[in-house]
Amino acid sequence: MPRPKGSRNRDHEENRRAILRSLQQRLLTVGGATASFRELAASAGLNPATLRHYFKTREELLQAVFVALREVGERYVAEGATADRGDARASLRWFLEYFQGGWSRGLGPMHTLGFTAGLVDPNVGATYLNEVLDPTLQSAEARIALHVAKGELAPCDLRHAALELVTPFMFALLHQHGLQGTKCRPLALDRFLDDHVERFLKAHGVEGGRPEPRPRKAASGKRPGARRAKAPRK
């Protein structure tokens, strides 16, 4: 019996997911964000008409990529929001280190694609925001809320605080990796991270509930605050 006009093959969604997995790799490599629909079809071993059968436009394809990435990243977002990692300093530093680890495992190219394509196409930008960027920020909001509830951080606008926590470090990662800052102007990310967390705690910490200031490493292996012994008078 012939298939009704306009209906899809049973394997349509399976083929669509397979094509999407193939094209994710191309889109997340250098130049992928600006690749044309024809170039993307060629990289998937398809002609443009076949690719258009599954994704009508380049915009629809990019939106589908971000939806798929959200599904893959849900477990990591949930862990970032709820995993118990100690007091506010240790917890917030762990969260940013966790974010940094994800960046090196594919999160960086994903955000780069989101910025590059999303700032050009508002519909793609909205999908990136809803499926990738905001879930990351909401994860930070939830972690900050944990420490507000413990009395370590002051009550605050959680969205504002999450932006304060994540945005500077994300920009530092873009500077170093997305824009090749490691080659022309390297940044000591560990030191940046220490300073950033301390500034955040200074702004949002509760007096008496905030962790003690992190001791600075003394030069030449000396203990912080150690004084040089005076020579005895003759």
PEDADA-V472804 format. One record per pair of residues at least 6 apart in sequence whose ideal C-beta (glycine too) atoms are under 7 Angstrom apart, sorted by the first residue. I is the first residue (numbers start at 1). GAP is how many residues later the second one is. If there is no record, write none. Layout:
i: (I,I)
gap: (GAP,GAP)
//
This chain:
i: (15,16,19,19,20,20,20,22,23,23,23,23,24,26,26,26,26,27,27,27,28,28,28,28,32,33,33,33,37,37,37,38,40,40,41,41,41,44,55,55,59,59,59,62,62,63,63,63,66,66,66,66,66,67,69,69,69,70,70,70,76,77,77,77,80,80,80,80,81,81,81,82,85,85,87,87,88,88,88,88,88,88,88,89,89,89,89,91,91,92,92,92,93,93,95,95,96,96,99,100,103,108,108,108,110,112,114,114,114,117,118,118,118,119,136,137,137,137,140,140,140,141,141,141,144,144,144,144,144,145,147,148,151,151,152,152,152,152,153,153,153,154,154,156,161,164,165,168,169,169,172,172,172,175,175,176,176,176,181,194,198,201,215,216,218,218)
gap: (39,38,25,35,44,45,48,22,17,20,21,38,41,6,9,14,17,6,38,86,78,81,82,85,81,80,83,84,11,14,21,10,11,21,6,7,10,7,6,9,62,64,65,55,62,60,61,64,48,61,62,65,66,64,41,62,63,61,62,65,26,58,59,62,15,18,59,63,58,61,62,60,6,9,65,124,59,64,65,113,117,122,123,108,112,122,125,52,56,73,105,108,100,104,45,48,73,97,70,73,70,65,69,70,22,66,14,18,19,7,6,7,10,6,30,25,26,29,22,25,26,17,18,21,9,14,17,18,21,13,6,7,55,58,53,54,57,58,51,52,53,50,52,48,43,36,35,28,24,27,15,17,20,6,12,6,11,13,6,20,16,9,9,8,6,8)
//
